[in-house]
Amino acid sequence: MKHTSSAVGLLLALSAGIAGCGIGGSQGSHTASPSTHSHHHAKTPHAAANIPWGASRASKILPGDVLIADAGSNRILLVTPQKKIVWQYPKPGQPSKLHDNDDVFFGPHFDEIITNQEGYNVVSILNFKTRKIVWNYGHGGVPGSQPGYLNTPDDAFLYQTPKGDEITVADIKNQRILFISRKSHRIIKQYGQTGVMAINPPTTYSAPNGDFPAPNGGMLVTQINGNDAILLNRNNQVQYTVHFPSKFYYPSDANFTPHGNIIVAFYTNPGAIVEMSPSGRVLWTYYVTQGPGKLNQPSLAVKLSNGMVLLNDDHNDRVIVINPKTNQIVWQYGHTGVPGTAPGYLNIPDGLDVLPAGVTPGGKNGIGGHLWSYPGNGL
């Protein structure tokens, strides 16, 4: 999501066009129209329960606890809708073995957490119960492109497949997306050509920083220099490309909404969030250039089942929820622009996930219920 300035040379010329952009608000209709790629999030065995794990009560704003990658503090937090920390790595007072943990996503059974340490060039898997790192790929602090090395990894996901656990990661400065066997640590397959920065999917990519799960075993790839998102099927064939509005640049971590549309954050200051249909129609825009609603380099926005938009506003040191109907911030964890590690504070939160209500983390829960669950994807 960040640290990619040397990889985005093609992008710099676009920045001049941003200065004249107007203050935010809705653009087009808020209602997302269904598409052929719409999906329904899978239900967990305990989905009937509506109180998030560790929470005191249900929330109309947040349907679950929020897992936060607090990258500036090298820690991971699980926070309830009532803003109570109910789990964290490391335990208070203990040293962290993470360095710049950029994203965090639950594994298929919610018993593990996968995180990419973007500036440290390592992907790690943590056991939720023991808080121990049980798997690593990459060489800490040493970027590279040979087997076993990464260069600015982003958005690592853990899948369960018939052939064993598999990790996908966008390896930004190597211009590729990797599929890695958890058991053997070997690269199973690769999208893009190592070191070749060119906008020509699916053969080559130019600074890919998102590799989100998509329906039917596909993948939604975000390309920084292309200012676009490409839907690939399970055979690495391009299904369609969505080009983002030219008034914005530096797209980050495009992913699907519950209605099959695409939502993306723009890692700029001021930042923006845009929702678009697969056909390229802008459905909703959040762009505020001043005041408490202004975003500062947000890197991931997701649309929840209740229609709210949850995002990490990285350099404002906060995680927030926006109501798209009013374009107002209706929930916030962190103090705007004030980094810290005390309860209620964050330090450059750079990734998030949601623990659905009714799921107890650390146990062998059934697969499903993730924000990015699709039938057959092993999430």
C-alpha positions, 0 to 999 in steps of 0.5 A: 500500500505504501513505500512504493515511490521508486516503483511508480515512476509512470505515476508522477506526471498524474499528480499535477492534475489533482490540485484542482479537484473539488470538495467531496460529496456523492457522485452518481447514485449511492445504490449499487446495482447487482452485477454478474459477479455479485456474491453473498458472503458465506455464513459461519456455523454461529452466524445467528449470534449478533454480538461480536466476540468480546463485545458488550452488545451488537452495533448498527454501525459495525457488525463485527470486531475490527482487526487492525494492522497498527504498522507504525507500532508493529502490532495487531489489535482486535477492537470491538465496536465499543472500542475495547481492545480484546486481543493484541499482538504482542501482549502489552510490554512484550517485544514484537517480532513484526516490522511494518506489518502492513496488512492483516487478514484472518486465515480460513478458520479464523485461528490464524492471521496472515500479515505482510511486513511491507517495508521488511520484505517478509510475509508471516502467519501468526497463531491467534491463541499462542501469538506465535509466528508459525510461518515466514517467507522472505528475508527480513530487511533484504529485498530480492527477487530470487526464490525465497525473497520479496520486494515490498509485499502487499496484501498477503492472503491465506487459502486452504486448497485441496493440495494444501495451504496456499499464500498469495501476495502482491510483490509490488517492486518485483512487478508480480503476484505470487502463489506460494505453497505453505508446506514447501515454501516454493512458488507454485505460480506467478502472475506478471514477469519479475522485474518487468514494469509494463501495463499489459495484463495479464502478461505484465503489470506496473506496480501491482499492490492488490490481489484480492480474492474474487468470485469463482477462484478469481483475483482482483488485481490493483495496478498503481501505474495503470490506475485500474483494477483487473478481474482475472479468472482462475486461469489468469485470463482478464475478464474486465478492467475498471479504469478509475477516475483520472482526477485520482491516482495511486489506487490501493487495494481494490476489492468487491462490495457485497453487491459485486461492485468495486471499492478502492481507496486512493493513497493520497493526501487528501485521500479518496474512496470510490465505488464503481460498477464493473462496467466502469460507472462511478456509484459513490465518491468520498473526497473531502479536502479540508476539515475533520473529514479529510483523509490522509493516505487511506489504503484500504476501504471495504463495504460492510453488509450493512452498507457502511464503509470501513477504512484505515486512514493511515496517516491520520492514525485512525480507523473509521466508518463512513455512512455513504448516505450522508458522507459522514464519519459515524465511528472512529478508533484513534485520535486524528493525526496523533499517533500513540500506543495507549488504548484508543490510539493508533500509529499509522494503521495500514490494514484491517479485517473484520471478525464476524459476529458469532465467530470465536477466533482461535478455534477451528471455525468453518470456512466462510464469513470473511469479507472476501469469502467466495464459494470454492476460494478456500476463505 
